[in-house]
Amino acid sequence: MRPYCRQILWISIFLPFTILPAHAQVMPTPQPLTGVTSSPKDLAEPAPGQTSSTQASLSQEDVKKILDQAEATSSRTVSLAGIRTTPKVKRSCRHHIFVVDRNGKVLGRRSMPDAWPGSIDIALGKARTSAFFSSDENAMSSRQIGQLSQAHGPDGTGPAGPLWGIGNTNRGNSKELGPVQANCIVTFPGGLPLYKNGHLVGAIGVSGDGVDQDESVAYGGAKGYMPDDNVGTITPLRPKAVDWFPPK
């Protein structure tokens, strides 16, 4: 047998039994996990013993009522000085208003004439922020989330809040929920959760003026859809004082 033939024969016999270094080991092909799903349907289903929030939802009539109430409140609210109001002229607010379901899907939108285009994304983000972090058992406004996510206390001292860094989450599209998680997170006032028959059914988001004015309009829209006393809150849900035009 020729020398090169002997070499080929030796390799073909002994190479399969050669032990490779650890870094060169051929790893098995990963197998997909079984029994693990993450579809929107699965995420929406309650755990055993919990009450399904699908028992309550916002109807088209509910959504229209909320938008009408919010727009009417905006028209009666005096714009923050320096935005639309001048020392000589008091003007009403102009807002973008969104209503979403508890998973962030848009159910309705109202845009008032001359409202800032840049507030469209903010209003939707406020609604989704409040919806995503509220539940049947807790209500969280976008103001409260902002307060809990500060890097320090109001006086500039102390440790970061318990939700510090939450503003870096829920950006862009979600593999579980799809594109509805865009427009988040907005950690300043103007987003409120909405409740019906004791269940979280969505949220309202308002933007277009000062944050206190935005939140006041959100409270106006949420009238009749606020959480009851069985729902926990970090701080009482109530609007800040703003200026109003006298009733006509």
Backbone torsions as a table, in degrees:
resi	resn	phi	psi	omega
1	MET	NA	136.3	-178.5
2	ARG	-69.1	154.1	-176.4
3	PRO	-57.8	-45.1	-176.2
4	TYR	-68.5	-26.7	176.7
5	CYS	-69.0	-39.8	177.3
6	ARG	-61.9	-37.6	179.5
7	GLN	-64.6	-43.3	179.2
8	ILE	-63.8	-42.0	-179.9
9	LEU	-63.7	-41.4	-179.7
10	TRP	-63.6	-42.6	179.8
11	ILE	-64.4	-43.3	-176.9
12	SER	-66.4	-25.6	-177.5
13	ILE	-87.6	-43.7	-169.2
14	PHE	-99.4	-19.3	-177.8
15	LEU	-61.9	-39.2	179.5
16	PRO	-60.7	-22.1	-176.9
17	PHE	-99.9	4.3	-179.3
18	THR	-76.2	133.9	179.0
19	ILE	-87.9	120.3	-179.2
20	LEU	-81.3	153.7	173.1
21	PRO	-59.0	157.9	-175.7
22	ALA	-56.8	-39.7	-176.9
23	HIS	-72.7	-10.8	-179.2
24	ALA	-107.6	5.3	179.6
25	GLN	-61.7	140.0	176.3
26	VAL	-82.3	116.1	-176.7
27	MET	-83.5	146.0	177.8
28	PRO	-66.5	152.2	178.2
29	THR	-67.2	124.9	-179.7
30	PRO	-59.5	138.7	178.7
31	GLN	-98.9	140.8	-180.0
32	PRO	-63.7	146.2	176.8
33	LEU	-68.5	144.5	178.7
34	THR	-109.4	148.6	177.8
35	GLY	77.6	8.8	-179.7
36	VAL	-116.2	120.6	179.7
37	THR	-129.3	159.8	-179.6
38	SER	-146.6	37.8	178.8
39	SER	-80.2	157.7	176.8
40	PRO	-53.9	-34.8	179.8
41	LYS	-63.2	-44.8	-179.0
42	ASP	-66.5	-38.6	-179.5
43	LEU	-66.6	-27.7	-176.7
44	ALA	-83.7	-16.8	-176.4
45	GLU	-77.6	133.5	-178.5
46	PRO	-75.0	157.0	174.0
47	ALA	-71.5	161.7	179.1
48	PRO	-55.5	133.6	179.5
49	GLY	92.4	-11.5	178.5
50	GLN	-93.4	155.7	177.4
51	THR	-87.9	132.0	179.8
52	SER	-72.8	128.3	179.3
53	SER	-76.6	-5.5	177.8
54	THR	-72.8	-6.5	176.7
55	GLN	-68.2	-20.1	179.6
56	ALA	-130.0	141.6	177.5
57	SER	-155.2	164.5	178.7
58	LEU	-84.9	125.6	175.4
59	SER	-82.5	171.1	176.1
60	GLN	-61.2	-35.1	177.9
61	GLU	-66.3	-39.6	177.1
62	ASP	-61.4	-47.4	-177.3
63	VAL	-61.3	-44.6	179.2
64	LYS	-62.5	-41.2	179.3
65	LYS	-61.8	-44.7	-179.5
66	ILE	-63.3	-45.2	179.3
67	LEU	-64.7	-42.0	179.3
68	ASP	-62.8	-43.9	-179.5
69	GLN	-63.3	-41.8	-179.1
70	ALA	-66.8	-43.6	179.9
71	GLU	-64.0	-40.9	178.6
72	ALA	-63.5	-39.5	177.7
73	THR	-65.0	-40.5	178.7
74	SER	-61.8	-40.6	-178.3
75	SER	-66.9	-24.5	179.6
76	ARG	-93.9	-8.2	-175.6
77	THR	-91.5	130.5	178.3
78	VAL	-75.5	128.8	179.3
79	SER	-62.5	147.7	178.9
80	LEU	-57.9	137.0	179.9
81	ALA	-56.3	131.2	-179.5
82	GLY	96.0	-12.5	176.3
83	ILE	-96.4	-73.2	174.1
84	ARG	-112.0	-25.1	180.0
85	THR	-85.8	134.7	177.3
86	THR	-114.8	170.0	177.9
87	PRO	-57.5	-23.8	-177.1
88	LYS	-101.9	-24.7	-173.3
89	VAL	-132.7	126.8	172.0
90	LYS	-94.1	128.8	-179.7
91	ARG	-123.7	155.2	179.0
92	SER	-82.8	166.6	-179.3
93	CYS	-75.6	164.3	173.9
94	ARG	-135.6	115.1	-170.7
95	HIS	-123.4	157.1	162.5
96	HIS	-101.7	135.4	-174.6
97	ILE	-130.4	130.4	177.7
98	PHE	-124.7	144.3	169.9
99	VAL	-121.3	127.9	179.9
100	VAL	-124.6	162.1	172.8
101	ASP	-83.6	-177.1	-172.6
102	ARG	-69.7	-16.3	175.9
103	ASN	-99.3	7.4	174.2
104	GLY	93.0	0.9	178.7
105	LYS	-71.2	133.8	-178.5
106	VAL	-71.2	125.4	177.4
107	LEU	-102.6	-26.0	-179.4
108	GLY	-169.2	155.0	-178.6
109	ARG	-145.7	143.0	175.4
110	ARG	-135.2	124.3	178.2
111	SER	-119.5	117.5	-178.4
112	MET	-80.1	152.3	-179.1
113	PRO	-56.7	136.3	175.8
114	ASP	71.4	12.1	174.7
115	ALA	-69.5	148.4	-177.7
116	TRP	-61.6	128.7	175.5
117	PRO	-59.6	-34.3	-179.1
118	GLY	-66.6	-16.0	-179.3
119	SER	-83.9	-9.3	178.6
120	ILE	-60.2	-53.0	-178.7
121	ASP	-63.9	-37.6	-178.2
122	ILE	-67.3	-44.9	-179.7
123	ALA	-60.3	-43.6	178.8
124	LEU	-65.3	-40.4	178.3
125	GLY	-63.1	-39.7	178.2
126	LYS	-61.7	-45.1	179.8
127	ALA	-61.1	-46.7	-177.9
128	ARG	-67.7	-37.6	178.1
129	THR	-58.5	-47.2	-179.4
130	SER	-67.6	-40.1	-180.0
131	ALA	-65.5	-42.6	-174.7
132	PHE	-67.7	-26.8	-175.3
133	PHE	-115.3	18.6	170.4
134	SER	-112.6	168.4	-179.3
135	SER	-156.7	-175.6	175.5
136	ASP	-63.3	-22.6	-174.1
137	GLU	-107.9	-12.8	178.2
138	ASN	-142.9	145.0	177.0
139	ALA	-116.5	129.3	-177.3
140	MET	-132.2	117.7	175.5
141	SER	-84.7	163.2	177.4
142	SER	-66.1	-28.4	174.9
143	ARG	-63.4	-47.2	-179.0
144	GLN	-62.6	-40.4	177.6
145	ILE	-62.6	-38.8	176.8
146	GLY	-63.7	-41.6	179.6
147	GLN	-64.8	-36.4	-177.7
148	LEU	-81.8	-8.5	-175.4
149	SER	-112.2	17.0	179.5
150	GLN	-74.9	153.6	-179.3
151	ALA	-74.5	-14.3	-178.9
152	HIS	-162.5	179.8	179.6
153	GLY	-71.5	170.0	-179.2
154	PRO	-57.6	-27.6	-179.8
155	ASP	-88.5	7.0	178.2
156	GLY	86.6	5.1	179.6
157	THR	-119.9	174.6	175.9
158	GLY	87.6	172.5	-178.0
159	PRO	-76.7	171.2	177.5
160	ALA	-66.8	154.4	179.1
161	GLY	-69.2	164.6	-176.9
162	PRO	-65.0	-19.0	177.9
163	LEU	-109.3	20.3	178.8
164	TRP	-55.7	129.8	179.5
165	GLY	95.6	-5.6	-177.3
166	ILE	-64.2	-24.4	178.9
167	GLY	-66.0	-13.9	178.9
168	ASN	-92.7	5.9	-179.1
169	THR	-103.9	169.7	174.5
170	ASN	55.8	41.5	178.6
171	ARG	-98.8	136.5	177.7
172	GLY	71.5	-154.1	-176.5
173	ASN	-83.1	155.3	178.4
174	SER	-114.6	136.7	177.9
175	LYS	-65.1	-29.7	-178.2
176	GLU	-83.0	-46.7	-172.7
177	LEU	-107.0	-2.6	179.6
178	GLY	79.1	-155.3	-172.7
179	PRO	-72.7	-2.9	-176.4
180	VAL	-67.1	-16.8	-178.6
181	GLN	-87.8	5.6	169.9
182	ALA	-70.3	173.0	179.0
183	ASN	66.2	29.8	178.7
184	CYS	-135.1	163.8	-8.5
185	ILE	-99.7	142.2	176.7
186	VAL	-113.0	116.8	-171.3
187	THR	-108.4	42.6	171.5
188	PHE	-139.5	164.7	-165.4
189	PRO	-61.2	151.0	176.8
190	GLY	134.2	-3.3	178.2
191	GLY	-118.5	130.8	-179.1
192	LEU	-134.6	142.3	174.9
193	PRO	-75.0	154.9	179.9
194	LEU	-119.3	138.6	-177.3
195	TYR	-127.3	149.7	178.5
196	LYS	-150.1	128.2	-178.9
197	ASN	54.8	35.8	177.0
198	GLY	80.9	7.1	-177.4
199	HIS	-122.6	146.3	171.2
200	LEU	-67.0	126.8	-179.0
201	VAL	-122.8	-1.8	179.3
202	GLY	155.5	-154.1	-179.0
203	ALA	-159.8	161.0	174.9
204	ILE	-117.3	141.0	176.6
205	GLY	-129.1	135.8	-176.0
206	VAL	-133.6	136.5	176.3
207	SER	-151.8	149.1	177.7
208	GLY	149.1	-2.6	-179.4
209	ASP	-150.7	-155.5	173.3
210	GLY	-63.2	154.2	-175.1
211	VAL	-64.9	-33.5	176.9
212	ASP	-67.2	-37.4	176.3
213	GLN	-66.7	-43.0	177.9
214	ASP	-56.9	-48.2	-176.7
215	GLU	-66.8	-37.7	178.0
216	SER	-60.3	-40.5	177.7
217	VAL	-66.8	-37.8	177.2
218	ALA	-62.4	-41.7	176.9
219	TYR	-63.2	-38.6	176.6
220	GLY	-61.5	-41.2	178.1
221	GLY	-68.5	-33.8	-175.4
222	ALA	-83.7	1.6	179.9
223	LYS	-57.2	125.5	-176.5
224	GLY	91.9	-4.7	-178.3
225	TYR	-131.8	24.8	178.7
226	MET	-85.0	156.9	179.9
227	PRO	-69.0	151.2	177.1
228	ASP	-87.9	-174.4	-174.3
229	ASP	-70.4	-12.0	179.0
230	ASN	-82.0	-7.4	-179.3
231	VAL	-100.3	127.9	-177.5
232	GLY	-78.4	147.4	175.1
233	THR	-138.1	148.8	178.4
234	ILE	-66.1	-45.1	175.8
235	THR	-136.1	158.3	179.6
236	PRO	-56.5	138.9	177.3
237	LEU	-86.3	104.8	177.3
238	ARG	-152.5	147.4	-177.6
239	PRO	-76.6	156.2	171.8
240	LYS	-78.2	158.1	180.0
241	ALA	-70.9	132.0	175.2
242	VAL	-134.2	167.3	178.6
243	ASP	-84.2	143.4	-179.2
244	TRP	-124.4	150.4	168.7
245	PHE	-78.1	142.6	178.2
246	PRO	-63.7	147.6	179.1
247	PRO	-60.6	144.4	-179.8
248	LYS	-80.2	NA	NA
